[in-house]
Amino acid sequence: MDLAPLRSQAVAFGRSSRRRQRARAQQAGALRNDVGPIDLAFFMMANSRVAEAEPEQWRRHFTLMLDALRAAPRGGPAAR
């Protein structure tokens, strides 16, 4: 059984879904307008490396990343 067509459909659906979610967040003013798919991919890769290197720091790093993506950052200290 060739699963390649099914995989292609799943990948396309995932991209489309992420694109719609990003657009909704930007339209709502929750996500910076200049954030694109590659930014989100790099943030996820970076956070996975923090979790590997410093397991206790991933929450703080993730909070900092989310704040950087916000259209209007909340400010204040990141969670520890």
Secondary structure, 3 states (H helix, E strand, C coil): CCCHHHHHHHHHHHHHHHHHHHHHHHHCCCECCCCCHHHHHHHHHHHHHHHHHCHHHHHHHHHHHHHHHECCCCCCCCCC
